[in-house]
Amino acid sequence: QVQLVESGGGLVQPGGSLKLSCAASGRTPFINAMAWFRQAPGKEREFVAAVITHGGHTAYKDSVKGRFTISVADAKKSLYLQMNSLEPEDAAVYFCNARSTTDSFWGQGTQVTVSS
């Protein structure tokens, strides 16, 4: 099992920045990839960004490319999402995800609100 705890959400004005963190514990050596997803009210959960832990290859949702940066550190025990130039459309609950070859694990989410 892998346990994931997100933090760093909050209220930010349009154009502002936030850095989300995800602390992983448990069977972290078996993690192959980590990702951020988000879910806005009334909408389905959607992919935001991912990183392959071996090699560091990253992928992003088109609308966040150039604004968000995903990174992993501490031997896969810490996942980050640096979010710049935030837009109202980025407001959502952001979830951390970790995957091994057989399982997928989720955190409970952290709320990001973008409003003036």
N, C-alpha and C positions, 0 to 999 in steps of 0.2 A: 504493500500500500504506500501511497504518497499523499501527504497532507499539504495543502496549499492555503496560504493566508495572504490576502491582498490588503494593501494599505495605500494611502496617498491621495485618495479621492477628495473631492471638495467642490466648492463653488469658485468659479473663475469667470472673469469677464471675457467677452469675445476678443480674440487676439492674444490672450494670455497663455500661460504655460502651466503644466502640471507634470509631475513625475510619479508614476505608479510603481509600486513595488510588490513583488510576490515572493514570500518566503516559503521554500519547499523543505520538507523533512520526510524522513522515512527512507524508502528504497530509492533514493535519488540516483544512485549509480546506474539504475536501469532505465533512466529517462533518455529517450532518443530525440525528442523534440518538445519545445515549449511554445506556448502561444497566448495571445490575448484575443478574447472575443468581447463583444458588447451587445447589450440588449436594451433598446429604448422601449418606453411604454407602448403597448399595443403592437409591437413589432417582434419578429423572430430574432433569435440570437444570431449574430453575424461575425464572421471572421474579420479581425483587424490586422494582426501581424503574427508572424511565426519565426522561429529560429531553430535550425537543426543544431543540436548541441555538439556534434562532432563535425568540425569544419566551419561552423558559424554562418552557414548560408541563411539568408533571411528572405522573407516574402511579406508583402504588404497589400492591403486593400487599396485599390486605385485612389480613392478619395483621401487617403492619409499619406500617400507617398510624398516625401519631401518635407512633411510636417512632423511625423512620428518616427521614433527610432526605438527598436527593440534591442535589448542586450541581455546576456546571461553571464553570471559571475559565480564565484565561490563554489566551483565544482558542481554547478547546476542547482545550487541551493538558493540562488537569488535570481529573479527575473525582473527586468525593468521595462517600462514603457515611458520614454520621454515624449511628451506631447506639447508641441509648440503651435502657435497661430490657431488656437482652438476656435471652433465655430459652433454656433448653437446646435448644428446637426450632429456634433460629436457628443452631445449630452446623452448619457446612458449609464447603466450599470456595467462595469467592466469586470470580466472574469478571466482568471488565470487558468490555463490548461496545460497539463503535462501528459506526455504519451510515452509508453513503453511499447514493446513489440506486441503486447497482448492486451493492454489496458489503457484507459483514458481517465484522467483524474481532473476534478474541478474544484476551484475555490468557491467561496460563497459570494464574492463580488464586492466591489467598492463603487460608490456612486460618484459620478462626475456630472456636475451641473454647470452649464455655460450660459450665463445670463448677465445682462447689464442691470 
